[in-house]
Structures are given as structure tokens and as C-alpha cells.
Amino acid sequence: MVRETHIVEDLPGYVLGCLEAEEVVRVEEHLKGCKTCRDELAAFQEVSAWLAASLVQNDPPERVKRELMARVETAGLQKIHEREKNSWWMRMVTGFRQVSSAWGAVSLALILALGVSNLFLWRQVQELRSLQDESLPVVPLSGTEVMPGATGIIIISRDGRHGTLVVDQLPELGDESDYQLWLIRDGQRTSGAVFSVGEDGYGAAYVSSPDPLISYASFGVTIEPKGGSAEPTGDKVLGGDL
Amino acid sequence: MDLSDLDDTDLLRMIAQERHDALSELYDRYGRLVYSLAFHILGDGESAEEVTQDVFWRVWEKAETYRAEQARVSTWLTSIARNRAIDVFRQRRVRPEGQSISWGMLTPNSVPKVEGRTPEEIADRTLVNNQLKEAISSLPAEQRSALILAFFYGYSHSQIAEKLQEPLGTVKTRIRMAVIKLRGLLKE
């Protein structure tokens, strides 16, 4: 029998910021995969929060908030500008202007081919969402109240054993988290894929399962620690029924 | 839309959707707490202002990483604020050998002073929660000193061991026992 090891003894020092750098790395690695220790950490963090809330408090100068909101506003405008600059059409136009050699012409041809195929694939996904009686079963996924704008689809192979998950409008997660697809049947959840999305919120993953995908009643996507979890622990962001 | 009726978790969801007004509301609720915590650790307003902005900027960028099942929003914010303040403290404060403060032969009841005040005096003047003050006072002196050095000064285990001239393992145990005891009192 494998005895579980925990790092509960290190958590008070971790919460108070007393650990050395390498200790912090070890603790944080362990926390990613240990719910027991994460629960203990939460309880110890309450102590630190209690101490903080009990301090004599003073208002910060108004300029702190003013500068913060200005920074947020500027970052938002910059993001819009970057999106427009990096739109696939603008990239193609920029690429075309920079072509000046045979290699450039080949690159341009590739860019055009990829652009067309990308557009074709996306249109195909959009069309598949409305299909009712095609031979390939499809499961549309809708955003939950956590991510109402998110969307996705699972395309299941003809024999029902494999699938492809495509998602869109999901925020890119930090280094500590991944999205995870769950296959749900009789209240049991089985992991189908662990994946990430790009900056544009778009992602795809191959779905594998011990049983045919068409034997599951519903599907869900949650946010989990990096590498995935044995069972769902985070917020559900997408869901759909077969 | 009046956001003042929303709970903190809903505000964070809206911040994750890049709602500026939600961030503004969250700042109105917790800006004072974050600033005050940073001020107590760093000791100067300018640094505390910088940390306060950093904390809420991080909230803006990482709102989607918040997990309601792991901690309350205020606890999450406090954790980010304290970590950031300690980072700044450690980057900016250098304690040379032979410093002006006389460490002398340190005993558990004789700990380093900052600006003429002992950690206990600092804790007594800065904590407004009487229950918490009593809880800290009820700790054994050795645990109390170590906890205050950790929480208010942002010292690491090894730094506290050096200041108190105690073994590293002893300091780790004292801090752990102090936090566990406070956790038990908090549960009550």
C-alpha cells in the first residue's frame, strides 16, 4: 500500500511567507495534486487573513485607484489594437507586402492555404453544430454561468470510440491550470482530455475513453490544476448532453 | 448596474469577463485592507501604494484563477497582498552585518526592536481585534515572538532563527504551533 505524503507541516510557514525559495517550489508542486493539503492551506490562510483584517486600517490616497483604473483602461485599448493588428486578414496583407523572393512566394502560398483551411474548418464546425441526422454524432457544448460566452463541440467518430473536442471563447489559463473534459455517465465522471487554449480562446483536443463515447450521457469541461485531476475540482465552464 | 449587492465571488467572475466596474467595486471593498496590510509590512506609504496597485492589477489579470471552494475572496486578496509586500520588503531592505540596532544576546523575551518598539508593542498598537490580541497574548512567549517576526516583519524561518539565535527546526515548530493554535481559536 502506498502511503500518501502530505506537506501540512510546511503550510503555516508557507502562508506566512517564511519558507525559502526551493521550499516554496516543493510545496506549490505538491499542492497542485493534493486536495487534502489545499484544504488545509485554505484553513491556515484564514488565520493570516484574520491577522490582516485586525490591523489598524487607513485609506489609500485616491490616486491609487485612479491610476489603477487608467492602467486597466489603457491595457484594454491596447488589447483591442493588438487583436485588429493580428487578425488573420491583416497578417495575410502584411505577409504579402513582405514577399520579395521565391521563398517568400512559397510562404505566401502556405499562408493562403492555411488561412483557407482554417476558415473552412471553422465553417465546418459551425455547420456541424446544427446537424441533426448526420452519420457523425456531434455534441454541442454551451457555456455555464461561469463562462457564459464559451462554446464548444465534440465530434464523435462513426464507430463511437473516438472524438475531437473543439472549444472557443475560453480564457487562456495561467501556468498552474488546464481545462479538462469529463465524460459523464450514471453520476460517474471519467477524464476524456486535458487541454489548453491559445490567446484567442480557441483550442482542440483528441478525446479518448475506455468505453465508446456514445455510451456517455453528457460531457463537461472544468478548470483543473495543471495536468488534470482524478475528479472534477474546479469550476465547470462548458456542458452538453449527448 | 449597482454592483454593491453582488457578492465577492460574482464580482470576480465579472472581472474575469473584463468588467471595469466590477474591479472598481472590489477595490472599494478591499483597497483599504490591502493598503493597510502593505503599509504595516513595508512601513511607508509610497511602497504600500505600489503594492496595492500591483495586487489589484494581478486580480484584474488573474481573476479566472480564483477558486471559491479554496478560499474567500478577502482571504485570497490578503494572501496576494502579503506575498507581494514581503517580496518588496525583501528586495528593498538590506540588513548589513554590525547594523545600528543592537541585537545583543537575544532571549525569547528580548527580540529585535524596530524604530524603538518591540514586536509585541507593534502588535499591540496595530491590532484592533481584542479577541486576536488576547489570542496572541495567550501564546507562549517563544511562539509569540516568532509569529510576530514572521507576520509583521516578513522574515523567513532562517532569518528568525538568526535573530532569535535559535535552531531553525525550533523556529519552524514554534511558528507552526502558533498558527495552529490561532486556527483553533478562529474555529471557535
Interface residues (C-beta under 8 A of the other chain):
Chain A: E9 P12 G13 V15 L16 G17 C18 L19 E20 R38 D39 L41 A42 A43 F44 Q45 E46 V47 S48 A49 W50 L51 A52 A53 S54 L55 V56 Q57 N58 D59 P60 P61 R63 V64 K65 E67 L68 M69 R71 V72 E73 G76 E145 V146 G149 P171 L173 G174 E176 S177 I223 T233 G234 D235
Chain B: R13 A16 Q17 E18 H20 L23 S24 Y27 D28 G31 R32 L33 Y35 S36 L37 F39 H40 G45 A48 E49 T52 Q53 F56 W57 W60 K62 E64 T65 R67 A68 E69 Q70 A71 R72 S74 T75 W76 T78 S79 A81 R82 N83 I86 R125 T126 L127 V128 N129 L132 L147 A150 F151 G154 Y155 S156 H157 S158 I160 K172 I175 R176 A178 V179 I180 L182 R183 L186
